[in-house]
Amino acid sequence: MTGVRDVPASRTPPRTGGWRDGDPTGDRLFLDLDGPVHLERGGVLPGVRVAYETWGELAPDGGNAVLVEHALTGDSHVTGPAGPGHPTPGWWAPLVGPGAPLDTDRLFVVCANVLGGCQGTTGPSSTAPDGRPWGPRFPEVTVADQVLVEAALADALGVRRWAAVVGGSMGGMRALEWAVALPDRVAGLFFLASGAAVTADQLGTQTTQQAAVRADPVAGLGIARRIAHLTYRSALELDERFGTTVQADGRFAVASYLEHHADKLVRRFDPDSYVVLTEAMNTWDVGRGRGGVAAALARVTARAVVAGVDSDRLYPLALQQQVAEALGVPLQVVSSPYGHDGFLIEADAVGALVRGLLGT
């Protein structure tokens, strides 16, 4: 059936590290959207639950709201400690809080787990109408689908227009989709370490990760994370940090490092969700159905900051330069030895750009 991934009928959902009903909710809030929800690639969901978190207070006119968009393995927990319901601390904590670039004394900050994710929003680890987890039966979703679900959340929260939509990597895709698809609802756009359409290089690494997960969901998720993490860091950093050092246990230090990150992800993520979300990235093209990328970007009316990381080999600066030129703004370059992950690590530089967008 169109919109549903082709999987063997005997395939059962693997062990999941994702959040499930009955787990501690932590700081999550939930919104249930009545279905059916019709998806771009032909699938249908009978309903959608959105898990989200908020910080600060919404102004009476609703004009101080900022949407933060997480990346592939992120979730709604932008800031806050690890604890029951939250296996890891906030993934962008320096950017959100009193006096921070996203100043919660002035702003109402929102972050939702993405459609197809595994931290409370409807995805493969959620319960399907037959009472079993969706697992590999979960329909295909696109970035456009994810944004339309976020728009329903904005409506429920009373946010007519975001003061800014902020995102890096996969989150940057949704931020850009917001500004193109719903330009009257986005006053400010912060587009970081992402691109306007998927590249062959990204397709190559992402489909290889998917093949690993499909071959063995749990072990494959760890392998997929190792592959992905190599694209997230720079060759310079890995060489300077690990070189060819062999540990006392006989393993290369860099292999041990990658295994550590693989184990961490397996404990907190769902294999089928990983496939669903990387497939959404594989089909990303802001110009699809809009006359191409240039025509799509011409629809943006938001104030925009476009930024990239100079050592990023997954989303190199040329991809952000394309967007910056189309929007008529200068490309802001974050200098970092850490590669793609610099968009998360270089909080001072990124925070300064966010302040510039918001005029604070």
C-alpha positions as CSV (number, residue, x, y, z in Angstrom):
1,M,0.0,0.0,0.0
2,T,1.3,3.5,-0.8
3,G,2.8,5.2,2.1
4,V,3.6,2.1,4.1
5,R,7.1,0.7,4.2
6,D,7.6,-2.8,2.6
7,V,8.5,-5.2,5.4
8,P,8.2,-8.9,5.8
9,A,4.8,-10.0,7.3
10,S,6.6,-12.0,9.9
11,R,8.7,-9.1,11.1
12,T,7.9,-8.2,14.7
13,P,8.8,-4.9,16.4
14,P,12.3,-5.1,18.0
15,R,13.1,-4.1,21.6
16,T,12.7,-0.3,21.7
17,G,14.6,2.2,23.7
18,G,11.9,4.8,23.0
19,W,9.3,6.2,25.4
20,R,6.2,4.1,25.8
21,D,2.8,4.6,27.4
22,G,3.2,3.9,31.1
23,D,6.7,5.2,31.3
24,P,7.3,8.3,33.5
25,T,6.2,11.4,31.6
26,G,8.9,13.7,32.9
27,D,8.3,17.2,31.7
28,R,6.3,16.2,28.7
29,L,2.9,17.5,27.9
30,F,0.6,15.8,25.4
31,L,-1.8,16.9,22.7
32,D,-4.1,14.4,21.0
33,L,-5.1,15.3,17.4
34,D,-8.2,13.6,16.1
35,G,-7.8,11.7,13.0
36,P,-7.6,10.6,10.4
37,V,-4.3,12.3,9.5
38,H,-3.6,11.9,5.8
39,L,0.1,11.8,5.0
40,E,1.9,13.2,1.9
41,R,3.0,9.8,0.6
42,G,-0.4,8.2,0.9
43,G,-0.5,6.7,4.4
44,V,-3.1,7.5,7.0
45,L,-2.9,7.7,10.8
46,P,-6.1,7.3,12.7
47,G,-4.9,9.9,15.2
48,V,-1.7,11.6,16.4
49,R,-0.4,12.3,19.9
50,V,2.2,15.1,20.1
51,A,4.6,15.1,23.1
52,Y,6.0,18.6,23.7
53,E,7.6,20.8,26.4
54,T,7.4,24.5,27.0
55,W,9.4,27.1,29.0
56,G,8.3,30.6,29.9
57,E,4.8,32.2,29.5
58,L,2.9,32.9,26.4
59,A,2.2,36.7,26.0
60,P,-1.4,37.8,25.8
61,D,-1.0,38.6,22.1
62,G,0.9,35.3,21.5
63,G,3.7,37.1,19.9
64,N,6.6,35.9,22.0
65,A,6.6,32.2,21.0
66,V,9.6,30.5,19.6
67,L,9.6,26.9,18.2
68,V,12.8,24.9,18.6
69,E,13.2,22.0,16.2
70,H,15.2,19.0,17.2
71,A,17.5,16.9,15.0
72,L,17.4,13.2,14.2
73,T,17.8,11.6,17.6
74,G,16.7,14.6,19.7
75,D,13.4,15.0,21.4
76,S,11.3,17.7,23.2
77,H,13.8,17.9,26.1
78,V,15.8,20.9,25.0
79,T,16.8,21.8,28.5
80,G,16.6,20.2,31.9
81,P,18.3,17.4,33.8
82,A,18.1,13.7,33.0
83,G,15.7,11.8,35.2
84,P,12.5,9.7,35.2
85,G,11.1,9.9,31.6
86,H,14.2,11.7,30.3
87,P,17.2,9.4,29.7
88,T,19.5,12.3,28.8
89,P,19.8,15.9,29.9
90,G,18.6,18.7,27.6
91,W,20.3,18.6,24.2
92,W,20.6,22.4,23.7
93,A,20.5,23.6,27.3
94,P,22.8,26.6,27.0
95,L,20.4,28.2,24.5
96,V,17.2,28.1,26.6
97,G,16.5,29.6,30.0
98,P,16.4,32.9,32.0
99,G,18.9,35.3,30.4
100,A,19.9,32.7,27.7
101,P,19.7,33.5,24.0
102,L,16.2,32.1,24.1
103,D,15.3,34.0,27.2
104,T,12.5,32.3,29.0
105,D,11.9,35.5,31.1
106,R,10.6,37.1,27.8
107,L,9.9,34.2,25.5
108,F,7.6,31.2,25.3
109,V,9.7,28.4,24.0
110,V,8.2,25.2,22.6
111,C,9.8,22.0,21.4
112,A,7.8,19.0,20.2
113,N,9.0,15.5,19.6
114,V,8.7,15.0,15.8
115,L,6.0,12.9,14.1
116,G,7.6,9.4,13.6
117,G,9.8,9.9,16.7
118,C,10.0,7.7,19.7
119,Q,9.8,10.1,22.7
120,G,6.1,10.5,23.1
121,T,4.8,11.6,19.7
122,T,3.1,9.0,17.6
123,G,5.7,6.8,15.9
124,P,6.6,3.2,15.3
125,S,6.9,2.4,19.1
126,S,3.3,3.8,19.6
127,T,0.3,1.5,19.8
128,A,-1.5,0.9,16.5
129,P,-5.3,0.4,16.3
130,D,-4.9,-3.4,16.6
131,G,-3.3,-2.9,20.1
132,R,0.3,-3.8,19.0
133,P,3.1,-1.4,18.4
134,W,3.2,0.0,14.9
135,G,6.8,-1.2,14.5
136,P,7.8,-1.5,10.8
137,R,4.2,-1.1,9.7
138,F,4.3,2.6,10.5
139,P,3.5,4.7,7.4
140,E,6.1,6.9,5.7
141,V,6.2,10.5,6.8
142,T,7.8,13.6,5.3
143,V,9.1,16.8,6.7
144,A,5.9,18.5,5.4
145,D,3.8,16.0,7.4
146,Q,5.8,16.8,10.5
147,V,5.4,20.5,10.1
148,L,1.6,20.2,9.6
149,V,1.4,18.3,12.9
150,E,3.4,21.1,14.5
151,A,1.1,23.6,13.1
152,A,-1.8,21.8,14.8
153,L,0.1,22.0,18.0
154,A,0.7,25.8,17.5
155,D,-3.1,26.2,17.0
156,A,-3.8,24.4,20.2
157,L,-1.3,26.5,22.1
158,G,-2.8,29.8,20.7
159,V,0.3,30.6,18.7
160,R,-0.8,32.3,15.4
161,R,2.7,33.4,14.4
162,W,6.1,32.3,15.8
163,A,8.5,35.0,16.7
164,A,11.1,32.5,15.4
165,V,11.5,28.9,14.3
166,V,14.9,27.7,15.2
167,G,16.5,24.4,14.0
168,G,19.7,22.7,13.0
169,S,20.3,19.6,10.9
170,M,17.0,17.7,10.5
171,G,15.5,20.5,12.7
172,G,16.7,23.0,10.1
173,M,14.6,21.2,7.5
174,R,11.5,21.6,9.5
175,A,12.3,25.3,10.2
176,L,12.7,26.0,6.5
177,E,9.6,24.1,5.7
178,W,7.7,26.2,8.2
179,A,9.0,29.4,6.5
180,V,8.1,28.2,3.0
181,A,4.8,26.4,3.6
182,L,3.4,28.8,6.2
183,P,5.2,32.1,5.7
184,D,2.5,34.2,7.4
185,R,3.1,32.2,10.6
186,V,6.9,32.7,10.8
187,A,8.4,36.1,11.7
188,G,12.0,34.8,12.2
189,L,13.9,31.8,10.7
190,F,17.1,30.4,12.1
191,F,18.4,27.8,9.6
192,L,21.5,26.0,10.8
193,A,23.8,23.2,9.5
194,S,21.2,21.9,7.1
195,G,20.2,22.0,3.4
196,A,17.2,22.8,1.2
197,A,17.2,19.3,-0.3
198,V,18.9,15.9,0.3
199,T,22.2,15.2,-1.5
200,A,23.5,12.0,-3.0
201,D,26.2,11.8,-0.3
202,Q,23.6,12.1,2.5
203,L,21.4,9.5,0.7
204,G,24.4,7.2,0.6
205,T,25.1,7.3,4.3
206,Q,21.5,7.3,5.4
207,T,20.4,4.3,3.2
208,T,23.4,2.4,4.5
209,Q,22.3,3.1,8.0
210,Q,18.8,1.9,7.2
211,A,20.2,-1.3,5.7
212,A,22.0,-2.1,8.9
213,V,18.8,-1.5,11.0
214,R,16.7,-3.6,8.6
215,A,19.2,-6.5,8.8
216,D,19.2,-6.6,12.6
217,P,17.1,-3.9,14.3
218,V,18.9,-3.7,17.6
219,A,22.5,-4.5,16.6
220,G,21.9,-2.6,13.3
221,L,20.8,0.5,15.2
222,G,24.2,0.6,16.9
223,I,26.0,0.2,13.6
224,A,23.9,2.9,12.1
225,R,24.8,5.2,14.9
226,R,28.5,4.5,14.4
227,I,28.2,5.3,10.7
228,A,26.2,8.5,11.4
229,H,28.6,9.6,14.2
230,L,31.5,9.5,11.7
231,T,29.6,12.0,9.6
232,Y,28.8,14.2,12.6
233,R,32.4,14.8,13.6
234,S,35.4,16.0,11.6
235,A,38.3,14.0,10.5
236,L,40.6,16.5,12.1
237,E,39.0,16.1,15.5
238,L,39.0,12.3,15.4
239,D,42.6,12.2,14.4
240,E,43.8,14.7,17.0
241,R,41.6,13.1,19.7
242,F,42.3,9.4,19.1
243,G,44.8,9.0,16.3
244,T,45.7,5.3,15.9
245,T,45.8,4.7,19.7
246,V,45.2,1.1,20.8
247,Q,43.6,0.7,24.3
248,A,44.7,-1.8,26.9
249,D,41.8,-4.1,25.8
250,G,43.2,-4.2,22.3
251,R,40.6,-2.0,20.7
252,F,41.3,1.1,18.7
253,A,40.4,4.1,20.9
254,V,38.2,5.6,18.1
255,A,36.3,2.3,17.7
256,S,35.7,2.3,21.5
257,Y,34.4,5.8,21.3
258,L,32.0,4.9,18.5
259,E,30.8,1.9,20.3
260,H,30.0,4.0,23.4
261,H,27.8,6.3,21.4
262,A,26.1,3.3,19.7
263,D,25.3,1.7,23.0
264,K,23.9,5.0,24.3
265,L,21.5,5.4,21.4
266,V,20.3,1.8,21.5
267,R,19.2,2.3,25.1
268,R,17.1,5.4,24.3
269,F,15.9,5.1,20.8
270,D,13.7,2.9,18.6
271,P,15.1,1.2,15.5
272,D,12.0,1.6,13.4
273,S,11.8,5.2,14.3
274,Y,15.3,5.6,13.1
275,V,14.3,4.3,9.7
276,V,11.2,6.4,9.5
277,L,13.0,9.6,10.4
278,T,16.0,9.0,8.1
279,E,13.5,8.2,5.3
280,A,11.9,11.6,5.9
281,M,15.4,13.1,5.5
282,N,15.9,11.0,2.3
283,T,12.8,12.5,0.7
284,W,13.6,16.1,1.8
285,D,13.3,18.7,-0.9
286,V,11.8,22.0,0.0
287,G,11.2,22.6,-3.7
288,R,9.1,19.5,-4.3
289,G,5.8,20.5,-5.8
290,R,6.8,24.2,-5.6
291,G,8.7,24.7,-8.9
292,G,12.1,23.9,-7.4
293,V,14.2,25.1,-4.5
294,A,14.6,28.7,-5.8
295,A,10.9,29.2,-6.3
296,A,10.2,27.7,-2.9
297,L,12.6,29.9,-1.1
298,A,11.2,32.9,-2.8
299,R,8.1,32.4,-0.6
300,V,9.9,33.1,2.6
301,T,9.0,36.4,4.2
302,A,10.6,35.9,7.6
303,R,13.7,37.6,8.9
304,A,16.4,35.0,8.4
305,V,19.7,34.0,9.8
306,V,21.4,31.2,7.8
307,A,24.4,29.6,9.4
308,G,26.8,26.6,9.0
309,V,29.8,25.0,10.6
310,D,33.1,25.4,8.7
311,S,34.2,21.8,9.4
312,D,30.8,20.1,8.6
313,R,31.3,17.3,6.1
314,L,27.7,16.1,6.3
315,Y,26.0,19.5,5.6
316,P,28.9,21.5,4.1
317,L,28.8,25.2,3.9
318,A,27.8,25.2,0.2
319,L,24.3,23.9,1.2
320,Q,23.7,26.8,3.5
321,Q,25.2,29.3,1.0
322,Q,22.5,28.3,-1.5
323,V,19.8,29.1,1.0
324,A,21.5,32.3,2.2
325,E,21.8,33.6,-1.4
326,A,18.2,32.8,-2.2
327,L,17.0,34.6,0.9
328,G,19.3,37.6,0.3
329,V,21.2,37.3,3.6
330,P,24.9,36.7,4.4
331,L,26.0,33.3,5.4
332,Q,27.1,33.2,9.0
333,V,29.9,30.7,9.6
334,V,30.5,29.0,12.9
335,S,34.1,28.0,13.3
336,S,34.5,24.7,15.0
337,P,36.8,21.6,14.9
338,Y,33.9,19.3,15.7
339,G,32.2,19.0,12.4
340,H,28.4,18.8,12.1
341,D,28.1,18.4,15.8
342,G,29.5,21.9,16.1
343,F,25.9,23.2,15.8
344,L,25.2,21.7,19.2
345,I,28.6,22.1,20.8
346,E,29.4,25.8,19.9
347,A,26.7,27.2,22.0
348,D,28.3,30.6,22.5
349,A,28.6,31.3,18.8
350,V,25.2,29.8,17.9
351,G,23.6,31.7,20.8
352,A,25.0,35.0,19.6
353,L,23.4,34.4,16.2
354,V,20.1,33.6,17.8
355,R,20.3,36.8,19.8
356,G,21.0,38.7,16.6
357,L,17.9,37.2,15.0
358,L,15.7,38.1,18.0
359,G,17.3,41.5,18.5
360,T,18.3,40.8,22.1
